[in-house]
Amino acid sequence: MSAGVPETDEPGVRLAGYEGRAAAVAGVGKDPVNLPMIRHWCEAMGDTNPGYAGPDAVAPPTMLQAWTMGGLSGHVGRTGAYDELVGLLDAAGCTSVVATDCEQEYLRPLRPGDEVAFDTVIEAVSERKTTKLGTGYFVTTRTDVRVAGELVGTHRFRILKYAPARREPPAPRPRRPRPVVNRDNAGFWEGVAGHRLLIQRCAECGTLRHPWLPGCNACGCPEWDTVEASGEGTVHSYVVMHHPPFPAFDPPYAVGLIQLAEGVRMVSNVVGVPYDKVRIGLPVRVEFRRYGADGADGGGGDGEGALVLPVFRVVEGEG
């Protein structure tokens, strides 16, 4: 029995009996070490080491396992012990698997023409472990790789076979922060609720202004009326928000300073293209987006807690 396996861990006691048993005996690589496979590996890995090409090429050491893999047709020489072990784990409820790590030791380079043989042993089965993924057992196999009887490398591979942990249902999505509505800006938000983008206009000098203010910032007149904006504009500037994260939003996302056709600017989200495609000068058009009480885009209907916000969608064909 493996050291440290409690006798109360009945599956663990049975599993420990597989330690030291052969999983493959006198396995033979499907192909000799060869330049085409070395080239494909290097291209996939982006490895341009000149030692892996040309008449004196050697194989990248990390290809050690590749020469022992059986592909879809498998290998002769498997003993069945590993399949039995996996079957016991499945029967114990450990039906999920994740590879956790591997260790390799290289004793000499492999060269084109080398014919690989190998033996695999079940080296260790851990006691029952509980991880964030779930509860199960770590299984380690060791494969000794030889060429013409000479040990050229060792490959250890470790998996976790586990019963998935029960997941708590996700917490309700926080709702989006609500704007602060007061007597100075209430008219703007009333317009937004009706899908109208309203701009203040000074009754004295006619200056347009945004955000809304109690008096004209050009002449000081407290009297004003409104102009409904066309909704057309361009991205004057923007930032991409990555941090800090906030559960009601899905970063990264673009926040733009929008130059409206009427001459005023306002801040809002830029939508309709990926955040990394937003550029200064992009033409945009206002869109009124409804958020539900749960913060979800498009939800909430007209019920209590629903929120309508103006966002700016990039004009089709411009992103």
C-alpha positions in Angstrom: 0.0 0.0 0.0 1.2 3.5 -0.8 2.6 5.4 2.2 0.1 7.8 3.5 -3.1 6.2 2.0 -5.5 6.0 4.9 -7.2 2.5 5.3 -10.5 4.3 5.4 -9.9 5.4 1.8 -11.0 2.1 0.3 -10.6 3.1 -3.4 -7.2 4.5 -2.5 -6.1 1.3 -1.0 -7.1 -0.6 -4.1 -5.5 1.9 -6.4 -2.2 1.9 -4.5 -1.9 -1.8 -5.5 -1.3 -0.7 -9.1 1.9 1.2 -8.2 4.9 -0.5 -9.9 2.8 -2.4 -12.4 3.8 -2.1 -16.0 1.5 -0.2 -18.3 3.4 -0.9 -21.5 6.2 -3.4 -22.2 8.6 -3.3 -25.1 6.6 -0.6 -26.9 8.0 0.5 -30.3 7.6 4.0 -31.8 5.4 4.1 -34.9 8.1 5.8 -36.9 11.9 6.3 -36.6 13.1 9.7 -35.6 12.8 11.7 -38.9 13.3 15.1 -40.3 9.7 15.8 -41.6 8.3 15.4 -38.0 11.1 17.5 -36.6 10.3 20.2 -39.1 6.6 20.1 -38.4 7.3 20.3 -34.7 9.7 23.3 -35.0 7.2 25.1 -37.3 4.4 24.6 -34.8 6.5 25.7 -31.9 8.2 28.6 -33.7 11.6 27.0 -32.8 14.2 28.2 -35.3 17.2 26.6 -33.7 19.6 25.7 -36.6 20.6 22.5 -34.8 17.2 21.0 -35.7 17.7 21.3 -39.5 20.3 20.1 -42.0 22.3 17.0 -42.5 23.5 16.9 -38.8 20.1 17.7 -37.3 19.0 16.4 -33.9 15.5 16.2 -32.6 14.4 18.9 -30.1 14.7 17.2 -26.7 11.0 18.1 -25.9 9.9 15.8 -28.7 10.8 12.8 -26.5 7.2 11.9 -25.9 6.2 12.4 -29.5 8.2 9.4 -30.7 6.4 7.1 -28.3 2.8 8.2 -29.1 0.6 5.6 -30.7 -1.9 7.9 -32.5 -5.5 6.9 -33.0 -4.5 3.2 -33.7 -2.8 2.9 -30.3 0.2 0.7 -29.5 0.9 -3.0 -29.1 2.6 -3.9 -25.8 0.0 -2.3 -23.5 -0.7 -4.5 -20.5 -4.2 -3.4 -19.6 -3.1 -2.4 -16.1 -3.5 1.3 -16.8 -7.0 0.8 -18.3 -8.0 -1.2 -15.2 -6.8 1.6 -13.0 -8.8 4.2 -14.9 -11.8 1.9 -14.7 -11.5 1.7 -10.9 -11.3 5.5 -10.8 -14.4 5.9 -13.0 -16.3 3.5 -10.7 -15.3 5.5 -7.7 -16.9 8.6 -9.3 -13.7 10.1 -10.6 -14.9 10.5 -14.1 -13.1 13.8 -15.0 -9.5 14.1 -15.9 -6.9 16.9 -16.3 -3.2 16.6 -17.1 -1.3 18.4 -14.4 2.4 18.3 -15.3 5.2 16.3 -16.9 8.9 15.9 -16.2 11.5 14.9 -18.8 15.1 13.9 -18.4 17.3 13.8 -21.5 20.4 11.6 -21.6 21.5 12.0 -25.2 20.0 13.7 -28.4 17.8 11.7 -30.7 18.9 11.7 -34.4 17.1 10.9 -37.6 17.0 7.2 -38.1 16.9 6.3 -34.4 14.3 3.7 -33.7 12.7 4.3 -30.3 11.5 1.6 -27.9 10.0 2.2 -24.5 8.5 0.7 -21.3 5.9 2.5 -19.1 5.2 1.8 -15.5 2.6 3.2 -13.1 5.0 4.9 -10.8 2.6 6.4 -8.2 -1.0 6.9 -7.2 -1.6 9.5 -4.6 -3.9 9.4 -1.6 -7.2 11.1 -2.1 -6.8 14.8 -2.7 -9.3 17.6 -2.7 -8.6 20.4 -5.2 -10.6 23.3 -6.5 -11.6 21.1 -9.4 -12.8 18.3 -7.2 -11.7 15.3 -5.2 -9.7 12.5 -6.7 -6.3 10.9 -7.2 -3.0 11.9 -8.9 -1.7 9.2 -11.1 2.0 9.3 -12.3 3.4 7.2 -15.1 7.1 6.9 -16.0 8.2 6.0 -19.5 11.8 5.0 -20.1 12.8 5.6 -23.8 15.6 3.6 -25.3 17.4 3.3 -28.6 19.2 0.0 -29.3 18.9 -0.8 -25.6 20.5 2.5 -24.5 18.4 4.7 -22.2 18.1 8.0 -23.9 15.4 9.8 -21.8 12.7 9.5 -19.2 9.2 11.0 -19.4 7.0 11.3 -16.3 3.4 12.3 -16.9 0.9 13.1 -14.1 -2.9 13.4 -14.3 -5.6 14.1 -11.8 -8.7 11.8 -12.1 -11.4 13.5 -10.0 -15.1 13.8 -9.1 -16.0 17.3 -10.1 -16.8 19.6 -7.2 -20.3 20.8 -6.9 -20.6 24.4 -8.2 -22.6 27.0 -6.4 -25.0 28.8 -8.7 -23.6 32.1 -9.9 -24.5 35.1 -7.9 -27.1 37.4 -9.5 -25.4 39.9 -11.8 -25.1 43.3 -10.1 -27.1 45.9 -11.8 -25.4 48.8 -13.5 -24.8 51.9 -11.5 -27.7 54.4 -11.9 -27.1 58.0 -12.9 -27.5 60.7 -10.3 -30.6 62.6 -11.4 -31.2 66.0 -10.0 -33.2 69.1 -10.9 -30.4 70.4 -13.2 -30.2 67.2 -15.4 -33.6 65.6 -15.0 -34.7 66.8 -18.4 -31.8 65.1 -20.1 -32.7 61.7 -18.5 -36.4 62.1 -19.3 -35.4 62.6 -22.9 -33.2 59.5 -22.8 -36.1 57.4 -21.4 -38.1 58.5 -24.5 -35.2 57.7 -26.8 -34.4 61.4 -27.4 -31.0 63.0 -27.0 -31.6 66.5 -25.8 -29.0 69.3 -25.7 -29.5 72.5 -23.6 -29.6 75.8 -25.5 -29.2 79.1 -23.8 -32.3 81.3 -24.3 -30.2 84.5 -24.4 -27.1 83.7 -26.6 -28.2 80.4 -28.2 -25.0 78.5 -27.0 -25.5 74.8 -26.8 -24.1 73.0 -23.8 -23.5 69.5 -22.4 -23.5 68.3 -19.7 -26.5 70.1 -18.5 -26.0 73.1 -16.2 -28.3 75.5 -14.3 -26.9 78.5 -16.3 -25.1 79.3 -19.5 -21.4 78.9 -19.3 -21.0 81.6 -22.1 -23.2 84.4 -20.9 -24.5 83.3 -17.5 -28.2 83.4 -18.4 -30.3 81.0 -16.3 -33.0 80.6 -19.0 -32.8 77.7 -21.5 -34.7 75.4 -23.8 -33.6 72.2 -25.6 -32.6 71.0 -29.0 -33.0 67.4 -30.0 -29.6 66.1 -31.3 -29.5 64.2 -34.6 -27.5 61.5 -32.8 -24.7 61.7 -35.4 -21.1 62.2 -34.3 -17.5 61.1 -34.4 -15.1 59.7 -31.8 -13.1 62.6 -30.6 -11.1 60.6 -28.1 -11.5 57.3 -26.2 -10.0 54.9 -23.6 -10.2 51.2 -23.3 -11.3 50.1 -19.8 -9.5 47.0 -18.4 -9.2 47.7 -14.7 -10.6 47.9 -12.1 -13.1 45.1 -12.9 -16.7 45.7 -11.9 -19.2 42.8 -12.0 -21.9 44.8 -13.8 -19.5 45.4 -16.8 -17.6 43.1 -19.1 -14.1 44.5 -19.7 -12.4 45.3 -21.8 -14.7 47.9 -23.4 -14.3 51.3 -25.1 -15.5 54.5 -23.6 -15.5 57.4 -26.0 -15.7 61.2 -25.9 -18.1 61.8 -28.7 -18.2 65.0 -30.8 -21.8 65.4 -31.7 -22.8 67.0 -35.1 -24.2 69.9 -33.1 -20.8 70.7 -31.6 -21.1 69.5 -28.0 -19.3 66.5 -26.6 -20.5 63.7 -24.4 -19.0 60.5 -22.8 -20.5 57.1 -23.5 -19.7 53.6 -24.6 -18.6 52.9 -28.2 -20.3 49.7 -29.5 -20.6 47.8 -32.7 -16.9 47.0 -33.2 -14.3 45.2 -31.0 -12.8 47.5 -28.5 -9.4 47.3 -30.2 -10.9 48.6 -33.5 -12.1 51.9 -32.1 -10.2 54.8 -33.6 -10.4 58.6 -33.3 -12.5 60.0 -36.1 -14.8 57.0 -36.5 -18.4 58.1 -37.4 -21.0 57.0 -34.8 -24.7 57.2 -34.3 -26.6 57.2 -31.0 -28.4 54.0 -29.9 -30.6 53.7 -26.8 -29.8 50.5 -25.0 -32.0 49.1 -22.3 -30.5 47.3 -19.3 -32.6 45.2 -16.9 -32.7 45.4 -13.2 -30.2 42.6 -13.2 -27.7 44.6 -15.3 -28.2 42.4 -18.4 -28.2 44.1 -21.8 -31.7 44.2 -23.3 -33.5 42.9 -20.2 -36.0 44.3 -17.7 -38.7 45.6 -20.1 -40.3 48.7 -18.7 -40.4 47.3 -15.1 -39.0 48.8 -12.0 -35.2 49.0 -12.1 -34.8 49.0 -15.9 -32.3 51.6 -17.2 -32.0 53.2 -20.6 -28.6 54.6 -21.6 -27.4 56.3 -24.8 -24.5 54.5 -26.4 -22.8 55.2 -29.7 -22.6 52.6 -32.4 -20.0 52.8 -35.1 -21.6 53.5 -38.5 -21.8 50.2 -40.5 -18.8 49.8 -42.8 -16.6 52.1 -40.9 -15.2 49.8 -38.1 
